[in-house]
């Protein structure tokens, strides 16, 4: 009989894994026909020369030493390099890699929960919720969120290796767990809370509390906490240096706390009713509702008290609830990076704790009911089918940039990021007036939005409306004297024939960034037009030293040499006369 049961369980596991794979693939396969979007994909893929070089020594060295895009996640960069080496600019291949990782994460989650709890159908239900939930679309359908699916792969792998260590403790298995955790941190710093989760797993379902003292279990995790601390420090420094950490003066701690409390409740609300999802939810700033925050705090406090009081008899409640509360803390907005109030991608691993509560809680509530199976199976199939359909529909909004931002503008208010980001693809499609309208709307919502000032100035420059572009660049420089704005202003001044003013702008740029090849090239063009050929040639040569493949600099150098030769010949003729 035991062999029959073992065989039945084995086939059940295989069938569940097969069903999870096929359905997840069917729901998300459409992403393989999607384009890149101009929200971070520029940095992570199609305009990053370090990625496009593929796997090389210099590229890998860059991955481990850069804080580009306000993150230190070398494994994520390397995965993008490998994708570019395999698929080039075919966005479908990059999307497929995300989907493969999502399927792998789903199967790993099922296997790990199954081995930890011996509960087949609860583990399968949690894995299915993870696979099909609409809140997880962003992590799968956005190429730039490779860091999400990749880090989660190592997160669940760490849980698996930790389980093997708990079953048979030895140094090798412990070090393997530490290694998978370190790899996860090198994919995304979101894993800093994983040591805390391992302690929760010790409580349930591993039930190590009692067999081991709390002191021993905490001491066992010290190396993990040290890695978490190091990752947190690196992340904070990188984000601070990049300017993505919002200063306390911009949004005070009080309003950050209020937004964090509201977001905690909103994530739960969207878990049960995943509607009006968007790529970006604008931070309300000082307009956050204090009353809503207090209500949210009360709800969270009541839930926490109830969980603690029930922990002795229902351990899964404690682990599931504090999994959610703890893992979302680093992205709750207390240390604000970026202008979002919340983000769907932050739920990718965090909601797993609530999924556990739902799966084990419903099973426990109906444990004594004679109609348990009659109720559970149809309800579970209806819920999962509804989620799969919603996820399929939500995924379609990610097919290109315009569709993505049109949806965000429709379902959110005052979304200046979406209004600005849609301008570039609209302009590229020749829908110029629509692009200008959206840029002005972004500036109406946020008059000091430097990117929108630059964007509108760029459009006016391309249209030849230089006199309208220059004031926009000057205002942007007053708000943030960045090199990119100076470059845009330099181009506008050059195109308007104000070469002496342009010369001064490029001198400022090169005083800040002497290794900026683009500035060297553009400065050379200005100097050539002013007849300062020797200096122009010097800058073109410097640009080519920085970037030997810089075609524009090569062409401009040849043009300048020809102009200089022509000028000398004309001067010679004038002297003879």
HUQUI-V98689 format. One record per backbone hydrogen bond with DSSP energy under -0.5 kcal/mol. CO is the residue of the C=O (numbers start at 0). NH is the residue of the N-H. If there is no record, write none. Layout:
# HUQUI-V98689
{{CO NH} {CO NH}}
This chain:
# HUQUI-V98689
{{0 4} {1 5} {2 6} {3 7} {4 8} {5 9} {6 10} {7 11} {8 12} {9 13} {10 14} {11 15} {12 16} {13 17} {14 18} {15 19} {16 20} {17 21} {18 22} {19 23} {20 24} {21 25} {22 26} {23 27} {24 28} {27 30} {28 31} {29 32} {30 33} {36 40} {37 39} {39 42} {39 43} {40 44} {40 45} {41 46} {44 47} {46 48} {47 50} {47 51} {48 52} {50 53} {53 55} {55 59} {56 60} {57 61} {58 62} {59 63} {60 64} {61 64} {61 65} {66 69} {67 70} {70 72} {72 75} {72 76} {73 77} {74 78} {75 79} {76 80} {77 81} {78 82} {79 83} {80 84} {81 85} {82 86} {82 87} {83 87} {86 89} {88 90} {89 92} {89 93} {90 94} {91 95} {92 96} {93 97} {94 98} {95 99} {96 100} {97 101} {98 102} {99 103} {100 104} {101 105} {102 106} {103 107} {104 108} {105 109} {106 110} {107 111} {108 112} {109 113} {110 114} {111 115} {112 116} {113 117} {117 119} {118 122} {119 123} {120 124} {121 125} {122 126} {123 127} {124 128} {125 129} {126 130} {127 131} {128 132} {132 135} {133 136} {135 139} {136 139} {136 140} {137 141} {140 142} {141 144} {142 145} {143 146} {144 147} {144 148} {145 149} {146 150} {147 151} {148 152} {149 153} {150 154} {151 155} {152 156} {153 157} {154 158} {155 159} {156 160} {157 161} {158 162} {159 163} {160 164} {161 165} {162 166} {163 167} {169 173} {170 174} {171 175} {172 176} {173 177} {174 178} {175 179} {176 180} {177 181} {178 182} {179 183} {180 184} {181 185} {183 186} {183 187} {185 74} {185 75} {187 190} {188 191} {189 192} {190 193} {192 195} {192 196} {193 197} {194 198} {195 199} {196 200} {197 201} {198 202} {199 203} {200 205} {201 207} {201 208} {207 211} {211 209} {212 216} {213 217} {214 218} {215 219} {216 220} {217 220} {218 221} {220 223} {220 224} {221 225} {222 226} {223 227} {224 228} {225 229} {226 230} {227 231} {228 232} {229 233} {230 234} {231 235} {232 236} {233 237} {234 238} {235 239} {236 240} {237 241} {238 242} {238 243} {238 244} {239 242} {243 245} {243 337} {246 249} {246 250} {251 255} {252 256} {253 257} {254 258} {255 259} {256 260} {257 261} {258 262} {259 263} {260 264} {261 265} {262 266} {263 267} {264 268} {265 269} {266 270} {267 271} {268 272} {272 274} {279 281} {280 340} {280 341} {283 286} {284 287} {287 289} {288 292} {289 293} {290 294} {291 295} {292 296} {293 297} {294 298} {295 299} {296 300} {297 301} {298 302} {299 303} {300 304} {301 305} {302 306} {303 307} {304 308} {305 309} {306 310} {307 310} {309 312} {309 313} {313 316} {313 317} {314 318} {315 319} {316 320} {317 321} {318 322} {319 323} {320 324} {321 325} {322 326} {323 327} {325 328} {327 330} {328 331} {333 335} {335 245} {335 337} {338 282} {341 280} {342 345} {343 346} {344 347} {346 350} {348 351} {349 352} {350 354} {351 355} {352 356} {353 357} {354 358} {355 359} {356 360} {357 361} {358 362} {359 363} {360 364} {361 365} {363 366} {365 368} {368 371} {370 374} {371 375} {372 376} {373 377} {374 378} {375 379} {376 380} {377 381} {378 382} {379 383} {380 384} {381 385} {382 386} {383 387} {384 388} {385 389} {386 390} {387 391} {388 392} {389 393} {390 394} {391 395} {393 396} {394 397} {395 398} {398 34} {399 403} {400 404} {401 405} {402 406} {403 407} {404 408} {405 409} {406 410} {407 411} {413 415} {414 418} {415 419} {416 420} {417 421} {419 422} {419 423} {420 424} {421 425} {422 426} {423 427} {424 428} {425 430} {426 429} {429 431} {430 434} {431 435} {432 436} {433 437} {434 438} {435 439} {436 440} {437 441} {438 442} {439 443} {440 444} {441 445} {445 448} {447 449} {448 452} {449 453} {450 454} {451 455} {452 456} {453 457} {454 458} {455 459} {456 460} {457 461} {458 462} {459 464} {460 463} {463 465} {464 467} {464 468} {465 469} {466 470} {467 471} {468 472} {469 473} {470 474} {471 475} {472 476} {473 477} {474 478} {475 479} {479 481} {481 485} {482 486} {483 487} {484 488} {485 489} {486 490} {487 491} {488 492} {489 493} {490 494} {491 495} {492 497} {493 496} {496 498} {497 501} {498 502} {499 503} {500 504} {501 505} {502 506} {503 507} {504 508} {505 509} {506 510} {507 511} {508 511} {508 512} {512 515} {514 516} {515 519} {516 520} {517 521} {518 522} {519 523} {520 524} {521 525} {522 526} {523 527} {524 528} {525 529} {526 531} {527 530} {530 532} {531 535} {532 536} {533 537} {534 538} {535 539} {536 540} {537 541} {538 542} {539 543} {540 544} {541 545} {542 546} {546 549} {548 550} {549 553} {550 554} {551 555} {552 556} {553 557} {554 558} {555 559} {556 560} {557 561} {558 562} {559 563} {560 564} {561 565} {562 566} {563 567} {564 568} {565 569} {566 570} {567 571} {568 572} {569 573} {570 574} {571 575} {572 576}}
